[in-house]
Amino acid sequence: METTFYSEILKQLGGRRFLMMTGAKNLVYDNQDLSISMKIMRNAKKVTHVKIKLNSLDLYDLTFYNCGKELKIVSEINNIYCDQLQEIFEQHTGLYLTL
């Protein structure tokens, strides 16, 4: 069975537990851009959407958005290793991915 890039990203974030703890929904996979985007639950940092993109260095770029009356980039972090994904996500959203 072939592992797709987006299933690997979800696995590195925590899989089903990640989806449950963040309320992630409306997941959009982009095979051309090698990215995954999602809407997440309310949080202290006012982030509503997250985009995780695999870049040419085989590292991840994370973009955190606030989608209110207009779309604003809250923060953008580039060249993240897979073992840093959870920590960076927690720092920039205020949502915990582990109990």
Secondary structure by P-SEA (a helix, b strand, c coil): ccccaaaaaaaaacaaaaaaaaccccbbbbccccccccccccccccccbbbbbbccccbbbbbbbbbccccccccccccccccaaaaaaaaaccccccc
